[in-house]
Amino acid sequence: MLQALREKTSGWIAVAIVILLAIPFAFFGMEQYLFQGGGNHVARVESAPSWWRTAPDWWPVRKLAWVHEDVSPEDFRFAFEQERQRQREEQGDAFDGLAFESADNRRQVLEQLIDQAVLRLAARNRGIAVGDAQVAAEIQQIPSFQVEGRFDPQRYQLALQSQNPPMTPRQFDERVREGMQQSLLPTHVAQSAFVTPAQIDRLMVLLGERRDVSFAVLPPMTDEAPVSDADLQAWYQANQADYRAPEIVTVEYIVLDGSGLQDEVVDEAQLRAHYEKERARYSEPDRRLISHILIEVPADADASARRAAEEKAKDLARQAQQGADFAALAREHSEDPGSRDAGGDLDWVEPGTMGDAFDAALAQMQPGDVSTARTEFGWHVLQLRELQAGTQTPFEEVREQLQRELGEGARERGFSELVNRVVDRAYRNPTSLAPAAEEAGLQVQKAGPFPRGGAPGVLAHPAVQRMAFSPAMVEDGTVSDPVETGPEQSVMLRVIEHSPERALPLEAVRDRVIAAVRADRARRANTAAAEAMVGRVADGATLAEVAAERDLPVQDVPGVPRGTPVPHPTAVEAYFRAPVPAEGAVSPGHVALEDGSVVVYAVSAVTPGNPAEASEQERQMLIQQLTMLAGGEAAQTLVRTLRARMKVTVNEARL
């Protein structure tokens, strides 16, 4: 049988079948095998190139001709950490780090990065570039890099080093450049938005509209009628979520507090040593007013192109040294779009903002000098127009600050050492808090049982609450890590009793269920009464006549504007949802309020707003608001449209 099978599969038919099977594997299986599995990116955005915008989405064409932008794992981690810090600052103690790590949050951050990659790719396809001067100016305007309104290189460097992971100035420059590049398209689209005078007039007619209204208020009803067992059981079954006992815990805990530790006395030698170490903090660097001319050298330029750029830069430098107008040379020859039209002006520059090559060249120059420098972007012709020497704050002026810093630092170190000792004892005795308390010289305290949000004192801190109710603490019964609850204050706890959330039996909540059933019957009865009144008014009776039958006062309020509480904002919203009444008729309706009362109303007249009554300031403010809204929507539409034309691939394994 095996021989027969071999003979059947050795002819030309078998060969043809193998070829036919190989074709789809080559075009689809190989793509998955070679490209999808090994891509070092979290997401990839691909687009047809600018020179072939209609290139089809076929695998060979896409791999050979299409261009792409990647979201790297480093980009994703940086953006995710930035979002973590933003939410932590925004939410404060309520921030839940564990909940933040959810897949939904990760995907939300990734979607934003994909939109940014779409914009970068669209900008690249359209030849949009951002010059060095524009990047430097943008960085110098970032408030977190400024001291007293001026860019501070020291703060700039410290801020970059404090990032997670740390960044070099070059990396940050590129990140800013990418951000500016990807924002150009949506920014210009948003700035192109406009509203017509007719649209403004129409909106003013609606916003300024007033309505003549009559209304009566049905007060909340009461219901004291007996509740049957069947109604009781039905309500309980339909609303079980309202009748559950919360999860509760009982904990033992200690509070580590460093406020009682004394500041260390620091001698003169220590102060002066610290001053020398931090000398840069108390100095103002040199500032230079410079202009430049950029002669670009592409990264793939050959040797002759590099030599030509160098010769052109040196020739321009000679012309400037011989008295030629530097600004005119820059406007004619510079390839930096950010400074060319300004005659090459880069404004005031401090060391560390324009790169090592700039700094090295400028350090050798005096005001009026012209020189050249080579960077990764090409050759620069530099003109130093003015120099402001830096200053150094004397030791005596910062002595008290140094004393305070060193003393507080010593106290902080003492508290940190105390926490480390206590944590070490807890790790060696994980099921008892007593050894850790003994190390800290504290008594173990006990609290509970309490539910989430119901803890006393320092245990009410959101971070402590999350720790107390975390599954690990509940299940293991071990001592927790220190939870920071304030400056130099931490809490360590252990869960000693736990009761999970559970449904309460009907008998335990019988009175609550009876009250809920009666309240529901009262609300429905009040609504039915209101509907009956509205029906009478719709049939031709006046609201005053219908209300008089129930001894309800009626209020007539002409010209009610939007947003006023007459008698409640919810009622006014209902007035303006009512249809415009016909001539000689009214538009009746009713709306229930939170306290159980019901407003029955009748709209008798509608007066449109008059655009002519609006001041020019009001009109301009409305135009600005509408233009911003229209611009934002246009920018979002641009991103959605661009993204729909591109191919987005997400590497889920790298999220």
Sequence and secondary structure as in RCSB ss.txt:
>XXXX:A:sequence
MLQALREKTSGWIAVAIVILLAIPFAFFGMEQYLFQGGGNHVARVESAPSWWRTAPDWWPVRKLAWVHEDVSPED
FRFAFEQERQRQREEQGDAFDGLAFESADNRRQVLEQLIDQAVLRLAARNRGIAVGDAQVAAEIQQIPSFQVEGR
FDPQRYQLALQSQNPPMTPRQFDERVREGMQQSLLPTHVAQSAFVTPAQIDRLMVLLGERRDVSFAVLPPMTDEA
PVSDADLQAWYQANQADYRAPEIVTVEYIVLDGSGLQDEVVDEAQLRAHYEKERARYSEPDRRLISHILIEVPAD
ADASARRAAEEKAKDLARQAQQGADFAALAREHSEDPGSRDAGGDLDWVEPGTMGDAFDAALAQMQPGDVSTART
EFGWHVLQLRELQAGTQTPFEEVREQLQRELGEGARERGFSELVNRVVDRAYRNPTSLAPAAEEAGLQVQKAGPF
PRGGAPGVLAHPAVQRMAFSPAMVEDGTVSDPVETGPEQSVMLRVIEHSPERALPLEAVRDRVIAAVRADRARRA
NTAAAEAMVGRVADGATLAEVAAERDLPVQDVPGVPRGTPVPHPTAVEAYFRAPVPAEGAVSPGHVALEDGSVVV
YAVSAVTPGNPAEASEQERQMLIQQLTMLAGGEAAQTLVRTLRARMKVTVNEARL
>XXXX:A:secstr
 HHHHHHHTSSHHHHHHHHHHHHHIIIIIHHIIIIITT   SEEEEE  TT TT    HHHHHHT EEEEE HHH
HHHHHHHHHHHHHHHHGGG  HHHHTSHHHHHHHHHHHHHHHHHHHHHHHTT    HHHHHHHHHT GGGEETTE
E HHHHHHHHHTSSS   HHHHHHHHHHHHHHHHHHHHHHHT    HHHHHHHHHHHT EEEEEEEEE      S
   HHHHHHHHHHTGGGSEE  EEEEEEEEEE TTS      HHHHHHHHHHTGGGGEE  EEEEEEEEEE  TT
  HHHHHHHHHHHHHHHHHHHTT  HHHHHHHH   TTTGGGTTEEEEE TTSS HHHHHHHHT  TT EEEEEE
TTEEEEEEEEEEE  EE  GGGGHHHHHHHHHHHHHHHHHHHHHHHHHHHHHHSTT SHHHHHHHT   EEEEEE
ETT   GGGGSHHHHHHHT HHHHHH      EEEETTEEEEEEEEEEE  EE  GGGGHHHHHHHHHHHHHHHH
HHHHHHHHHHHHHTT  HHHHHHTTT   EEEEEEETT  SS HHHHHHHHHS    TT  EEEEEE TTS EEE
EEEEEEE   GGGS HHHHHHHHHHHHHHHHHHHHHHHHHHHHHTSEEEE GGG 
